[in-house]
Amino acid sequence: MLLVCHMGTGGSIMLGNEQNNNDYNDGDGGNVAIFHAKPRVCANATGKDEGIKPARSARKLLTKKLAHSGLQLVLLLVYPAEPNFVGSFDIGEHVYFFFRETAVEYINCGKAVYSRVARVCKKDTGGKNILNQNWATYLKARINCSISGEFPFYFNEIQDVYQLPTDKTKFYATFTTSTNGLVGSAVCSFDINEIHSAFAGKFKEQASSNSAWLPVLNSKIPEPRPGTCVDDTSTLPDLVLNFIRSHPLMDKAVNHEHNNPVYYKRDLVFTKLVVDKIKIEILSQEYTVFYIGTNAGRIYKIVQYLRNGESKSKLLDIFEIAQNEAIQVMELSQKRKSLYVATDYRIKQIDLAMCNRRYDNCFRCVKDPYCGWDKDTSTCKPYEPGLLQDVGNETYDICDTSVLKKKIIVTYGQSVHLGCFVKIPEILKDQTVTWYHHSKEKGRYEIKYNPTKYIETTERGLVVISVNEADGGRYDCHLGGSLLCSYNITVDAHRCTPPNKTNDYQKIYSDWCHEFEKYKSAMKTWEKKQAAVVERKSSVSVSTVAIARAKPTRPPVQAFAAAAAAAAAAGLSEAHHTAVIPFDIGTFSRAQSKIDTDPHGVVTPQNLETGPGFPAVKSNHRAITCGVRGGQIFPTRKFDPIRQLQMEPSRGCSNGSETLFG
């Protein structure tokens, strides 16, 4: 039930009950206050109490002032209110209201909220007998903002509406989905002619409570047509007044322009909207710029333009106003070329042309209709003839000559980072950035990311791992066909300069890591080859000595001593000798021993790789390795291909006077 508080021309207060929530009292040129549920307070346009006091348990009131020439409304709605008004406009002989309310035409299927545009004549003073002191020309129609398709996705709840002061033919509004489901928001634009068409179309009716809502036949519509503006609405026939009281809803919905929203985004709630128009005379182009506030304290800057008669729009920028504070008010000042934004706790001013302070590269600068790129000074400036601008991205290479091409000299094995942004703008985070390499061997090719060679950073940069000669050349970063940045890499595999900066030390550390990796790789290769050599049954090219415990022809110790003496005679202070001595439990078989002399006492991979191998030792054999230094025989338990052998006396080798096996 709707209760209406009416302040007449004499200032008296009258209360009226109206069962239809869609019919609102007018007041013979006076002020009207509309209540939902029980009235709490009645106030005129100045806000003064007119005698109806609020109840102690009264909930918070939402006040909305709608001002027009000749008609002034103050809507005091108990929260939550139905309908929820978001704006009104004075156009010609009508006043238009934009609001959202529970959809009566959907009530048989469940509860849903629809957005509406309503219209009433300025000279409406109500009927004489029927609709006395109620609007006699009030009509409403659904506003449709949806993503087109076989099954359209609707944004049903209007949140704000805006009209340019210089253009009375367009409306721009923000819409959201129901907060109970998937959250999303959209901006749609509407033409006044589409609204006129809806109000000139068929009416909608429900024959009974169980019937579907259907269009009214033209034969049932009385004359003059309900909703038509007349000089005196009290002269309207009762037939017309009865019809409009029972048929305020139009059958046709008001569709938005260009078949799709200007912009839509999931997981966002748009709250407020302002719009600006920019005309670039020299380019014969007009742009519409939207500033959209959110409930998270951000402002989305969108540009809309026409290309070949088709509407295009794109996200230009995102401003952080106040984190997690809903944008409540936004106003444009053409005089100061500024946008004023307010939350519940703060107010901020934003310049419309934030060129040099916002854009540091040509790619983003030329996309903003307020700005242009000066290629002589490499700066972004407010647009004027002579500056580069390409809002519609029609010339992909417009910034190629303005892109700074950096040269980098790297050493072999170093890893290098290439990036276009220190911190990538949020509007580019969801877009695809592609890197290309121009090499001498392969020409131009797209880089495919992999964890061992090419890694993409969080800021859409590129890391090249362990650079080699093949990685030299030019690297270009592209976004949507436009060049963002370019690097020319020269790989110096020979020169090594002393470090003098932090980066130089980092490069040296990287080089050391690379050398260490090469060492480990060589070590593994050598171990594999050595294992193959041990297993290979090849003849030994050096002299062999048969050593047997049972009456040996020449004692092993004496053989080692002879080798040591031979080394000393050759002038070597230290020598290393290796003997493999297999023996059987019962009978000793012939065997081979290798004497390998190294003047430094070190066994290297080269020594081992080029020397002949040993025959395989059977399971009933065992072997011992001995070394000699300074004429003394010492055992060594294992070969170390890198470090000098550690030789210590041990059981199994004699000191020159004892037998080898004791």
Helices and strands as residue ranges (DSSP letters): E 2-7, E 13-18, E 31-36, E 61-68, E 71-78, E 84-91, E 94-102, G 104-106, E 113-121, E 139-144, E 146-147, E 153-154, E 157-162, E 170-176, E 184-191, H 192-199, E 204-206, E 213-215, G 218-220, G 233-235, H 238-246, E 254-255, E 263-266, E 270-280, G 281-283, E 285-294, E 298-307, E 310-320, E 329-333, E 338-342, E 347-351, H 362-365, E 371-374, E 379-382, G 400-402, E 405-411, E 416-418, G 426-428, E 433-439, E 443-446, E 454-456, E 462-464, G 469-471, E 473-479, E 482-492, H 502-535, H 556-569, E 574-575, H 605-610, E 626-629, E 632-635
